[in-house]
Amino acid sequence: MAGQANPITVGVEEEFHVVDVQTRHLVPRSGLLLEQLPQDRFSPELQRSVVEANSSPFTRLEDLAGELTDLRRMAIRAADGLGLGIVAAGSVPLVDLEALKISPDPRYEQMLDDYQALTREQLICGTQVHAGIGDRELAVAVAHRLAPWAPVLLALSTSSPYWLGQDTGYAAYRPLVWQRWPTAGPMPEYASAAEYDEAIAELIRSGTITDPGMIYFDIRPSAHVPTVELRICDSCPLVSDIVLIAGLFRALVARELEAVREGRPHDVQPELVRAATWRAARSGLEDELVDPDGGDPRPAAEVIGRMVDGLRPQLESAGDWELVTALTREALARGSSSARQRKVFARDGGAADVVDLLLAETQREDWAGAPAGAA
Protein backbone atom coordinates (compact mmCIF):
# COMPACT_ATOMS: atom_id res chain seq x y z
CA MET A 1 0.00 0.00 0.00
CA ALA A 2 1.31 3.45 -0.86
CA GLY A 3 2.13 5.63 2.10
CA GLN A 4 1.51 9.32 2.63
CA ALA A 5 3.62 11.87 0.75
CA ASN A 6 5.56 13.06 3.81
CA PRO A 7 5.27 10.63 6.72
CA ILE A 8 6.73 11.60 10.07
CA THR A 9 10.32 10.45 10.43
CA VAL A 10 11.29 8.11 13.26
CA GLY A 11 14.66 7.43 14.85
CA VAL A 12 15.84 5.43 17.85
CA GLU A 13 18.37 5.80 20.64
CA GLU A 14 19.11 2.31 21.94
CA GLU A 15 21.00 1.61 25.17
CA PHE A 16 23.01 -1.58 25.72
CA HIS A 17 24.45 -3.18 28.85
CA VAL A 18 28.09 -4.25 28.63
CA VAL A 19 28.74 -7.64 30.24
CA ASP A 20 31.74 -9.88 30.70
CA VAL A 21 31.11 -13.00 28.59
CA GLN A 22 32.79 -15.24 31.15
CA THR A 23 31.09 -14.04 34.35
CA ARG A 24 27.96 -12.57 32.69
CA HIS A 25 28.21 -9.64 35.11
CA LEU A 26 27.86 -5.99 34.18
CA VAL A 27 31.32 -4.44 33.79
CA PRO A 28 32.43 -0.76 33.59
CA ARG A 29 34.23 -1.16 30.26
CA SER A 30 32.15 0.95 27.88
CA GLY A 31 35.13 3.30 27.36
CA LEU A 32 37.20 0.54 25.78
CA LEU A 33 34.28 -0.46 23.61
CA LEU A 34 33.55 3.09 22.47
CA GLU A 35 37.16 3.46 21.29
CA GLN A 36 36.34 0.83 18.66
CA LEU A 37 33.09 2.42 17.48
CA PRO A 38 32.18 5.50 15.37
CA GLN A 39 31.62 8.48 17.65
CA ASP A 40 28.80 9.86 15.50
CA ARG A 41 26.72 6.74 16.16
CA PHE A 42 27.75 5.56 19.64
CA SER A 43 28.10 7.49 22.87
CA PRO A 44 28.67 6.93 26.60
CA GLU A 45 25.88 6.99 29.15
CA LEU A 46 25.68 7.73 32.87
CA GLN A 47 27.04 4.31 33.84
CA ARG A 48 30.31 2.99 32.41
CA SER A 49 28.51 -0.33 31.90
CA VAL A 50 26.24 1.19 29.21
CA VAL A 51 26.71 2.35 25.62
CA GLU A 52 24.13 4.07 23.44
CA ALA A 53 23.57 3.67 19.71
CA ASN A 54 21.88 6.44 17.72
CA SER A 55 20.08 5.76 14.47
CA SER A 56 19.35 8.19 11.66
CA PRO A 57 15.74 9.34 11.16
CA PHE A 58 13.79 7.30 8.61
CA THR A 59 10.40 7.37 6.94
CA ARG A 60 10.30 3.61 6.26
CA LEU A 61 10.23 1.27 9.24
CA GLU A 62 12.12 -1.33 7.22
CA ASP A 63 15.02 1.09 6.79
CA LEU A 64 15.02 1.83 10.52
CA ALA A 65 15.16 -1.89 11.25
CA GLY A 66 18.07 -2.35 8.88
CA GLU A 67 20.12 0.38 10.52
CA LEU A 68 19.34 -0.82 14.05
CA THR A 69 20.54 -4.27 13.02
CA ASP A 70 23.72 -2.81 11.49
CA LEU A 71 24.48 -0.77 14.62
CA ARG A 72 24.05 -3.84 16.81
CA ARG A 73 26.34 -5.79 14.53
CA MET A 74 29.04 -3.12 14.86
CA ALA A 75 28.78 -3.06 18.65
CA ILE A 76 28.79 -6.85 18.95
CA ARG A 77 31.87 -7.24 16.72
CA ALA A 78 33.74 -4.62 18.73
CA ALA A 79 32.73 -6.26 22.00
CA ASP A 80 33.79 -9.73 20.81
CA GLY A 81 37.38 -8.56 20.50
CA LEU A 82 37.38 -7.40 24.12
CA GLY A 83 35.81 -10.43 25.76
CA LEU A 84 32.58 -8.48 26.21
CA GLY A 85 28.95 -8.98 25.32
CA ILE A 86 26.15 -6.55 24.41
CA VAL A 87 22.71 -6.94 26.02
CA ALA A 88 19.60 -5.03 24.97
CA ALA A 89 17.26 -5.30 27.97
CA GLY A 90 15.91 -3.06 30.68
CA SER A 91 18.12 -4.76 33.28
CA VAL A 92 20.41 -7.75 33.71
CA PRO A 93 20.38 -10.06 36.73
CA LEU A 94 24.11 -10.25 37.53
CA VAL A 95 25.41 -7.02 39.04
CA ASP A 96 28.23 -6.10 41.41
CA LEU A 97 27.51 -2.56 42.59
CA GLU A 98 30.98 -2.14 44.04
CA ALA A 99 32.62 -2.78 40.66
CA LEU A 100 30.56 -0.25 38.68
CA LYS A 101 31.41 3.38 38.04
CA ILE A 102 29.95 6.60 36.67
CA SER A 103 31.27 7.76 33.29
CA PRO A 104 34.04 10.41 33.59
CA ASP A 105 31.97 13.39 32.52
CA PRO A 106 31.45 16.57 34.59
CA ARG A 107 27.68 16.41 34.09
CA TYR A 108 27.47 12.83 35.31
CA GLU A 109 29.80 13.54 38.20
CA GLN A 110 27.52 16.42 39.25
CA MET A 111 24.53 14.08 39.06
CA LEU A 112 26.30 11.62 41.34
CA ASP A 113 27.08 14.39 43.81
CA ASP A 114 23.50 15.66 43.74
CA TYR A 115 21.49 12.42 43.63
CA GLN A 116 23.81 9.90 45.33
CA ALA A 117 22.27 6.39 45.51
CA LEU A 118 19.68 7.26 42.88
CA THR A 119 22.49 7.86 40.40
CA ARG A 120 24.49 4.77 41.38
CA GLU A 121 21.44 2.55 40.96
CA GLN A 122 20.66 3.59 37.38
CA LEU A 123 21.78 0.18 36.12
CA ILE A 124 19.06 0.20 33.50
CA CYS A 125 18.73 0.58 29.73
CA GLY A 126 15.93 2.06 27.67
CA THR A 127 14.79 2.45 24.09
CA GLN A 128 13.97 6.02 23.12
CA VAL A 129 11.93 6.62 19.96
CA HIS A 130 11.93 10.04 18.29
CA ALA A 131 9.14 11.20 15.97
CA GLY A 132 9.94 14.30 13.95
CA ILE A 133 7.92 17.42 14.78
CA GLY A 134 9.58 20.65 13.75
CA ASP A 135 7.01 22.92 15.41
CA ARG A 136 7.82 23.17 19.13
CA GLU A 137 4.33 24.41 20.03
CA LEU A 138 2.86 21.27 18.50
CA ALA A 139 5.51 19.09 20.14
CA VAL A 140 4.60 20.40 23.60
CA ALA A 141 0.89 19.86 23.02
CA VAL A 142 1.28 16.39 21.51
CA ALA A 143 3.67 15.11 24.20
CA HIS A 144 1.07 15.79 26.90
CA ARG A 145 -1.84 14.33 24.93
CA LEU A 146 0.05 11.07 24.27
CA ALA A 147 0.56 10.29 27.97
CA PRO A 148 -2.29 7.72 28.34
CA TRP A 149 -0.78 5.56 25.60
CA ALA A 150 2.73 5.39 27.02
CA PRO A 151 1.90 2.49 29.41
CA VAL A 152 0.68 0.32 26.52
CA LEU A 153 3.93 0.89 24.63
CA LEU A 154 5.83 0.09 27.83
CA ALA A 155 4.03 -3.26 28.04
CA LEU A 156 5.34 -4.20 24.58
CA SER A 157 8.93 -3.62 25.75
CA THR A 158 8.97 -5.19 29.23
CA SER A 159 12.38 -6.84 29.72
CA SER A 160 13.53 -6.00 33.28
CA PRO A 161 12.13 -8.57 35.72
CA TYR A 162 15.41 -8.91 37.65
CA TRP A 163 16.99 -6.25 39.82
CA LEU A 164 20.32 -6.70 41.61
CA GLY A 165 20.03 -10.46 41.32
CA GLN A 166 16.44 -10.80 42.52
CA ASP A 167 13.20 -11.52 40.69
CA THR A 168 11.09 -8.44 41.41
CA GLY A 169 7.75 -9.95 40.46
CA TYR A 170 7.41 -7.22 37.83
CA ALA A 171 7.59 -7.55 34.07
CA ALA A 172 9.50 -4.25 34.03
CA TYR A 173 11.22 -3.03 37.17
CA ARG A 174 13.21 -0.41 35.26
CA PRO A 175 10.30 2.10 35.24
CA LEU A 176 10.08 1.90 39.02
CA VAL A 177 13.77 2.69 39.30
CA TRP A 178 13.49 5.47 36.73
CA GLN A 179 10.43 7.15 38.20
CA ARG A 180 12.32 8.14 41.33
CA TRP A 181 13.85 11.03 39.38
CA PRO A 182 12.11 14.29 40.33
CA THR A 183 11.07 15.06 36.75
CA ALA A 184 9.91 11.60 35.64
CA GLY A 185 6.35 10.52 34.84
CA PRO A 186 3.59 11.84 32.55
CA MET A 187 4.18 15.31 31.15
CA PRO A 188 1.85 17.99 32.55
CA GLU A 189 -0.19 20.21 30.27
CA TYR A 190 1.39 23.50 29.20
CA ALA A 191 -0.42 26.26 27.36
CA SER A 192 2.55 26.97 25.10
CA ALA A 193 6.16 26.13 24.40
CA ALA A 194 7.13 29.30 26.26
CA GLU A 195 5.29 28.11 29.37
CA TYR A 196 6.99 24.73 29.10
CA ASP A 197 10.41 26.36 28.76
CA GLU A 198 9.72 28.61 31.73
CA ALA A 199 8.80 25.56 33.84
CA ILE A 200 12.16 24.00 32.93
CA ALA A 201 13.94 27.24 33.80
CA GLU A 202 12.20 27.29 37.19
CA LEU A 203 13.33 23.73 37.90
CA ILE A 204 16.91 24.68 37.04
CA ARG A 205 16.70 27.79 39.23
CA SER A 206 15.38 25.66 42.08
CA GLY A 207 18.53 23.53 41.97
CA THR A 208 16.47 20.36 41.43
CA ILE A 209 17.97 19.76 37.97
CA THR A 210 21.00 21.24 36.22
CA ASP A 211 19.92 21.36 32.55
CA PRO A 212 16.94 20.75 30.20
CA GLY A 213 18.23 17.25 29.40
CA MET A 214 17.19 16.20 32.90
CA ILE A 215 13.50 16.54 32.07
CA TYR A 216 12.65 12.85 32.15
CA PHE A 217 8.95 12.79 31.26
CA ASP A 218 7.69 9.51 29.75
CA ILE A 219 7.09 11.44 26.52
CA ARG A 220 8.66 14.85 26.02
CA PRO A 221 9.76 17.33 23.39
CA SER A 222 13.38 16.34 22.85
CA ALA A 223 15.98 18.53 24.50
CA HIS A 224 18.37 18.38 21.51
CA VAL A 225 16.51 17.56 18.27
CA PRO A 226 13.13 18.69 16.79
CA THR A 227 11.15 15.65 17.84
CA VAL A 228 8.72 14.23 20.34
CA GLU A 229 10.55 11.54 22.28
CA LEU A 230 9.14 8.35 23.82
CA ARG A 231 11.28 7.50 26.86
CA ILE A 232 9.28 5.02 28.92
CA CYS A 233 10.23 1.77 27.17
CA ASP A 234 12.75 -0.83 28.29
CA SER A 235 15.53 -1.75 25.90
CA CYS A 236 14.25 -4.53 23.66
CA PRO A 237 16.25 -7.69 22.94
CA LEU A 238 14.57 -8.08 19.53
CA VAL A 239 14.77 -5.42 16.82
CA SER A 240 11.27 -6.35 15.64
CA ASP A 241 9.79 -5.13 18.93
CA ILE A 242 11.54 -1.76 18.54
CA VAL A 243 10.17 -1.44 15.02
CA LEU A 244 6.68 -2.25 16.27
CA ILE A 245 6.87 0.36 19.03
CA ALA A 246 8.29 2.95 16.61
CA GLY A 247 5.48 2.34 14.13
CA LEU A 248 2.79 2.62 16.79
CA PHE A 249 4.36 5.72 18.34
CA ARG A 250 4.53 7.44 14.95
CA ALA A 251 0.86 6.65 14.34
CA LEU A 252 -0.11 7.98 17.78
CA VAL A 253 1.83 11.19 17.12
CA ALA A 254 0.16 11.62 13.73
CA ARG A 255 -3.29 11.14 15.26
CA GLU A 256 -2.68 13.68 18.02
CA LEU A 257 -1.16 16.19 15.60
CA GLU A 258 -4.37 16.04 13.61
CA ALA A 259 -6.43 16.43 16.79
CA VAL A 260 -4.44 19.47 17.94
CA ARG A 261 -4.75 21.16 14.55
CA GLU A 262 -8.51 20.55 14.58
CA GLY A 263 -8.84 21.89 18.11
CA ARG A 264 -10.26 18.68 19.57
CA PRO A 265 -10.21 18.66 23.38
CA HIS A 266 -8.41 15.96 25.31
CA ASP A 267 -8.47 15.18 29.02
CA VAL A 268 -5.35 13.58 30.53
CA GLN A 269 -5.53 12.56 34.19
CA PRO A 270 -1.95 12.16 35.45
CA GLU A 271 -2.90 10.00 38.44
CA LEU A 272 -4.63 7.51 36.16
CA VAL A 273 -1.65 7.50 33.79
CA ARG A 274 0.66 6.74 36.72
CA ALA A 275 -1.62 3.91 37.81
CA ALA A 276 -1.72 2.50 34.26
CA THR A 277 2.08 2.72 34.10
CA TRP A 278 2.40 0.72 37.29
CA ARG A 279 -0.04 -1.87 35.90
CA ALA A 280 1.94 -2.20 32.67
CA ALA A 281 5.22 -2.55 34.58
CA ARG A 282 3.68 -5.22 36.79
CA SER A 283 1.86 -7.18 34.08
CA GLY A 284 3.67 -6.74 30.79
CA LEU A 285 1.91 -8.76 28.09
CA GLU A 286 0.92 -11.61 30.38
CA ASP A 287 -1.96 -10.05 32.32
CA GLU A 288 -4.32 -7.09 32.19
CA LEU A 289 -3.55 -3.51 31.21
CA VAL A 290 -5.57 -0.36 31.75
CA ASP A 291 -7.35 0.49 28.49
CA PRO A 292 -6.68 4.18 27.68
CA ASP A 293 -10.15 4.31 26.13
CA GLY A 294 -12.36 4.20 29.22
CA GLY A 295 -9.88 3.18 31.89
CA ASP A 296 -11.13 -0.40 32.27
CA PRO A 297 -8.79 -3.34 32.97
CA ARG A 298 -8.62 -5.64 29.95
CA PRO A 299 -6.30 -8.43 28.78
CA ALA A 300 -3.12 -6.98 27.30
CA ALA A 301 -3.77 -8.53 23.90
CA GLU A 302 -7.19 -6.88 23.77
CA VAL A 303 -5.89 -3.45 24.77
CA ILE A 304 -3.09 -3.61 22.22
CA GLY A 305 -5.40 -4.94 19.51
CA ARG A 306 -7.87 -2.11 20.11
CA MET A 307 -5.04 0.42 19.97
CA VAL A 308 -3.75 -0.92 16.66
CA ASP A 309 -7.24 -1.01 15.13
CA GLY A 310 -7.87 2.55 16.29
CA LEU A 311 -4.67 3.68 14.58
CA ARG A 312 -5.47 2.04 11.25
CA PRO A 313 -5.98 5.34 9.34
CA GLN A 314 -2.59 6.66 10.46
CA LEU A 315 -0.83 3.34 9.93
CA GLU A 316 -2.25 3.02 6.42
CA SER A 317 -1.33 6.62 5.60
CA ALA A 318 2.30 5.92 6.54
CA GLY A 319 2.33 2.59 4.70
CA ASP A 320 2.78 0.70 7.99
CA TRP A 321 -0.50 -1.18 8.43
CA GLU A 322 0.54 -4.61 7.13
CA LEU A 323 3.94 -4.56 8.84
CA VAL A 324 2.66 -3.30 12.20
CA THR A 325 -0.25 -5.74 12.34
CA ALA A 326 2.08 -8.64 11.52
CA LEU A 327 4.60 -7.53 14.16
CA THR A 328 1.78 -7.14 16.68
CA ARG A 329 0.63 -10.70 16.10
CA GLU A 330 4.18 -11.98 16.51
CA ALA A 331 4.81 -9.99 19.68
CA LEU A 332 1.61 -11.16 21.36
CA ALA A 333 2.20 -14.78 20.35
CA ARG A 334 5.80 -14.66 21.61
CA GLY A 335 5.02 -12.90 24.89
CA SER A 336 7.24 -10.47 26.74
CA SER A 337 10.99 -10.74 27.15
CA SER A 338 10.40 -10.91 30.90
CA ALA A 339 8.32 -14.05 30.51
CA ARG A 340 10.99 -15.63 28.31
CA GLN A 341 13.68 -14.78 30.86
CA ARG A 342 11.69 -16.36 33.69
CA LYS A 343 11.07 -19.46 31.64
CA VAL A 344 14.81 -19.93 31.07
CA PHE A 345 15.57 -19.28 34.74
CA ALA A 346 12.96 -21.84 35.84
CA ARG A 347 14.23 -24.42 33.36
CA ASP A 348 17.97 -24.00 33.84
CA GLY A 349 18.01 -22.51 37.29
CA GLY A 350 20.54 -19.72 36.93
CA ALA A 351 20.89 -16.02 36.26
CA ALA A 352 23.78 -16.76 33.88
CA ASP A 353 21.32 -18.60 31.62
CA VAL A 354 19.14 -15.50 31.52
CA VAL A 355 22.11 -13.40 30.42
CA ASP A 356 22.94 -15.99 27.75
CA LEU A 357 19.37 -15.75 26.44
CA LEU A 358 19.58 -11.96 26.28
CA LEU A 359 22.98 -12.07 24.56
CA ALA A 360 21.62 -14.48 21.96
CA GLU A 361 18.47 -12.45 21.27
CA THR A 362 20.43 -9.21 21.01
CA GLN A 363 22.74 -10.87 18.47
CA ARG A 364 19.93 -12.10 16.24
CA GLU A 365 20.29 -10.78 12.70
CA ASP A 366 17.15 -12.25 11.19
CA TRP A 367 15.43 -8.99 10.32
CA ALA A 368 14.84 -9.19 6.57
CA GLY A 369 11.95 -6.82 5.98
CA ALA A 370 8.33 -7.67 6.65
CA PRO A 371 7.76 -10.81 8.75
CA ALA A 372 5.60 -13.72 7.72
CA GLY A 373 2.02 -12.55 7.27
CA ALA A 374 2.82 -8.98 6.20
CA ALA A 375 1.67 -8.03 2.74
C-alpha positions in Angstrom: 0.0 0.0 0.0 1.3 3.4 -0.9 2.1 5.6 2.1 1.5 9.3 2.6 3.6 11.9 0.8 5.6 13.1 3.8 5.3 10.6 6.7 6.7 11.6 10.1 10.3 10.4 10.4 11.3 8.1 13.3 14.7 7.4 14.8 15.8 5.4 17.8 18.4 5.8 20.6 19.1 2.3 21.9 21.0 1.6 25.2 23.0 -1.6 25.7 24.4 -3.2 28.8 28.1 -4.2 28.6 28.7 -7.6 30.2 31.7 -9.9 30.7 31.1 -13.0 28.6 32.8 -15.2 31.1 31.1 -14.0 34.3 28.0 -12.6 32.7 28.2 -9.6 35.1 27.9 -6.0 34.2 31.3 -4.4 33.8 32.4 -0.8 33.6 34.2 -1.2 30.3 32.2 1.0 27.9 35.1 3.3 27.4 37.2 0.5 25.8 34.3 -0.5 23.6 33.5 3.1 22.5 37.2 3.5 21.3 36.3 0.8 18.7 33.1 2.4 17.5 32.2 5.5 15.4 31.6 8.5 17.6 28.8 9.9 15.5 26.7 6.7 16.2 27.7 5.6 19.6 28.1 7.5 22.9 28.7 6.9 26.6 25.9 7.0 29.2 25.7 7.7 32.9 27.0 4.3 33.8 30.3 3.0 32.4 28.5 -0.3 31.9 26.2 1.2 29.2 26.7 2.3 25.6 24.1 4.1 23.4 23.6 3.7 19.7 21.9 6.4 17.7 20.1 5.8 14.5 19.3 8.2 11.7 15.7 9.3 11.2 13.8 7.3 8.6 10.4 7.4 6.9 10.3 3.6 6.3 10.2 1.3 9.2 12.1 -1.3 7.2 15.0 1.1 6.8 15.0 1.8 10.5 15.2 -1.9 11.2 18.1 -2.3 8.9 20.1 0.4 10.5 19.3 -0.8 14.0 20.5 -4.3 13.0 23.7 -2.8 11.5 24.5 -0.8 14.6 24.1 -3.8 16.8 26.3 -5.8 14.5 29.0 -3.1 14.9 28.8 -3.1 18.6 28.8 -6.8 18.9 31.9 -7.2 16.7 33.7 -4.6 18.7 32.7 -6.3 22.0 33.8 -9.7 20.8 37.4 -8.6 20.5 37.4 -7.4 24.1 35.8 -10.4 25.8 32.6 -8.5 26.2 29.0 -9.0 25.3 26.2 -6.6 24.4 22.7 -6.9 26.0 19.6 -5.0 25.0 17.3 -5.3 28.0 15.9 -3.1 30.7 18.1 -4.8 33.3 20.4 -7.8 33.7 20.4 -10.1 36.7 24.1 -10.2 37.5 25.4 -7.0 39.0 28.2 -6.1 41.4 27.5 -2.6 42.6 31.0 -2.1 44.0 32.6 -2.8 40.7 30.6 -0.3 38.7 31.4 3.4 38.0 29.9 6.6 36.7 31.3 7.8 33.3 34.0 10.4 33.6 32.0 13.4 32.5 31.5 16.6 34.6 27.7 16.4 34.1 27.5 12.8 35.3 29.8 13.5 38.2 27.5 16.4 39.2 24.5 14.1 39.1 26.3 11.6 41.3 27.1 14.4 43.8 23.5 15.7 43.7 21.5 12.4 43.6 23.8 9.9 45.3 22.3 6.4 45.5 19.7 7.3 42.9 22.5 7.9 40.4 24.5 4.8 41.4 21.4 2.6 41.0 20.7 3.6 37.4 21.8 0.2 36.1 19.1 0.2 33.5 18.7 0.6 29.7 15.9 2.1 27.7 14.8 2.4 24.1 14.0 6.0 23.1 11.9 6.6 20.0 11.9 10.0 18.3 9.1 11.2 16.0 9.9 14.3 14.0 7.9 17.4 14.8 9.6 20.7 13.7 7.0 22.9 15.4 7.8 23.2 19.1 4.3 24.4 20.0 2.9 21.3 18.5 5.5 19.1 20.1 4.6 20.4 23.6 0.9 19.9 23.0 1.3 16.4 21.5 3.7 15.1 24.2 1.1 15.8 26.9 -1.8 14.3 24.9 0.0 11.1 24.3 0.6 10.3 28.0 -2.3 7.7 28.3 -0.8 5.6 25.6 2.7 5.4 27.0 1.9 2.5 29.4 0.7 0.3 26.5 3.9 0.9 24.6 5.8 0.1 27.8 4.0 -3.3 28.0 5.3 -4.2 24.6 8.9 -3.6 25.8 9.0 -5.2 29.2 12.4 -6.8 29.7 13.5 -6.0 33.3 12.1 -8.6 35.7 15.4 -8.9 37.6 17.0 -6.3 39.8 20.3 -6.7 41.6 20.0 -10.5 41.3 16.4 -10.8 42.5 13.2 -11.5 40.7 11.1 -8.4 41.4 7.7 -9.9 40.5 7.4 -7.2 37.8 7.6 -7.6 34.1 9.5 -4.3 34.0 11.2 -3.0 37.2 13.2 -0.4 35.3 10.3 2.1 35.2 10.1 1.9 39.0 13.8 2.7 39.3 13.5 5.5 36.7 10.4 7.2 38.2 12.3 8.1 41.3 13.8 11.0 39.4 12.1 14.3 40.3 11.1 15.1 36.7 9.9 11.6 35.6 6.4 10.5 34.8 3.6 11.8 32.6 4.2 15.3 31.1 1.9 18.0 32.6 -0.2 20.2 30.3 1.4 23.5 29.2 -0.4 26.3 27.4 2.6 27.0 25.1 6.2 26.1 24.4 7.1 29.3 26.3 5.3 28.1 29.4 7.0 24.7 29.1 10.4 26.4 28.8 9.7 28.6 31.7 8.8 25.6 33.8 12.2 24.0 32.9 13.9 27.2 33.8 12.2 27.3 37.2 13.3 23.7 37.9 16.9 24.7 37.0 16.7 27.8 39.2 15.4 25.7 42.1 18.5 23.5 42.0 16.5 20.4 41.4 18.0 19.8 38.0 21.0 21.2 36.2 19.9 21.4 32.6 16.9 20.7 30.2 18.2 17.3 29.4 17.2 16.2 32.9 13.5 16.5 32.1 12.6 12.9 32.2 9.0 12.8 31.3 7.7 9.5 29.8 7.1 11.4 26.5 8.7 14.8 26.0 9.8 17.3 23.4 13.4 16.3 22.9 16.0 18.5 24.5 18.4 18.4 21.5 16.5 17.6 18.3 13.1 18.7 16.8 11.2 15.6 17.8 8.7 14.2 20.3 10.6 11.5 22.3 9.1 8.3 23.8 11.3 7.5 26.9 9.3 5.0 28.9 10.2 1.8 27.2 12.8 -0.8 28.3 15.5 -1.7 25.9 14.2 -4.5 23.7 16.2 -7.7 22.9 14.6 -8.1 19.5 14.8 -5.4 16.8 11.3 -6.4 15.6 9.8 -5.1 18.9 11.5 -1.8 18.5 10.2 -1.4 15.0 6.7 -2.2 16.3 6.9 0.4 19.0 8.3 3.0 16.6 5.5 2.3 14.1 2.8 2.6 16.8 4.4 5.7 18.3 4.5 7.4 14.9 0.9 6.7 14.3 -0.1 8.0 17.8 1.8 11.2 17.1 0.2 11.6 13.7 -3.3 11.1 15.3 -2.7 13.7 18.0 -1.2 16.2 15.6 -4.4 16.0 13.6 -6.4 16.4 16.8 -4.4 19.5 17.9 -4.8 21.2 14.6 -8.5 20.6 14.6 -8.8 21.9 18.1 -10.3 18.7 19.6 -10.2 18.7 23.4 -8.4 16.0 25.3 -8.5 15.2 29.0 -5.4 13.6 30.5 -5.5 12.6 34.2 -2.0 12.2 35.4 -2.9 10.0 38.4 -4.6 7.5 36.2 -1.7 7.5 33.8 0.7 6.7 36.7 -1.6 3.9 37.8 -1.7 2.5 34.3 2.1 2.7 34.1 2.4 0.7 37.3 0.0 -1.9 35.9 1.9 -2.2 32.7 5.2 -2.6 34.6 3.7 -5.2 36.8 1.9 -7.2 34.1 3.7 -6.7 30.8 1.9 -8.8 28.1 0.9 -11.6 30.4 -2.0 -10.0 32.3 -4.3 -7.1 32.2 -3.6 -3.5 31.2 -5.6 -0.4 31.7 -7.3 0.5 28.5 -6.7 4.2 27.7 -10.2 4.3 26.1 -12.4 4.2 29.2 -9.9 3.2 31.9 -11.1 -0.4 32.3 -8.8 -3.3 33.0 -8.6 -5.6 29.9 -6.3 -8.4 28.8 -3.1 -7.0 27.3 -3.8 -8.5 23.9 -7.2 -6.9 23.8 -5.9 -3.4 24.8 -3.1 -3.6 22.2 -5.4 -4.9 19.5 -7.9 -2.1 20.1 -5.0 0.4 20.0 -3.7 -0.9 16.7 -7.2 -1.0 15.1 -7.9 2.6 16.3 -4.7 3.7 14.6 -5.5 2.0 11.3 -6.0 5.3 9.3 -2.6 6.7 10.5 -0.8 3.3 9.9 -2.2 3.0 6.4 -1.3 6.6 5.6 2.3 5.9 6.5 2.3 2.6 4.7 2.8 0.7 8.0 -0.5 -1.2 8.4 0.5 -4.6 7.1 3.9 -4.6 8.8 2.7 -3.3 12.2 -0.2 -5.7 12.3 2.1 -8.6 11.5 4.6 -7.5 14.2 1.8 -7.1 16.7 0.6 -10.7 16.1 4.2 -12.0 16.5 4.8 -10.0 19.7 1.6 -11.2 21.4 2.2 -14.8 20.3 5.8 -14.7 21.6 5.0 -12.9 24.9 7.2 -10.5 26.7 11.0 -10.7 27.1 10.4 -10.9 30.9 8.3 -14.1 30.5 11.0 -15.6 28.3 13.7 -14.8 30.9 11.7 -16.4 33.7 11.1 -19.5 31.6 14.8 -19.9 31.1 15.6 -19.3 34.7 13.0 -21.8 35.8 14.2 -24.4 33.4 18.0 -24.0 33.8 18.0 -22.5 37.3 20.5 -19.7 36.9 20.9 -16.0 36.3 23.8 -16.8 33.9 21.3 -18.6 31.6 19.1 -15.5 31.5 22.1 -13.4 30.4 22.9 -16.0 27.8 19.4 -15.7 26.4 19.6 -12.0 26.3 23.0 -12.1 24.6 21.6 -14.5 22.0 18.5 -12.5 21.3 20.4 -9.2 21.0 22.7 -10.9 18.5 19.9 -12.1 16.2 20.3 -10.8 12.7 17.2 -12.2 11.2 15.4 -9.0 10.3 14.8 -9.2 6.6 11.9 -6.8 6.0 8.3 -7.7 6.7 7.8 -10.8 8.7 5.6 -13.7 7.7 2.0 -12.5 7.3 2.8 -9.0 6.2 1.7 -8.0 2.7 
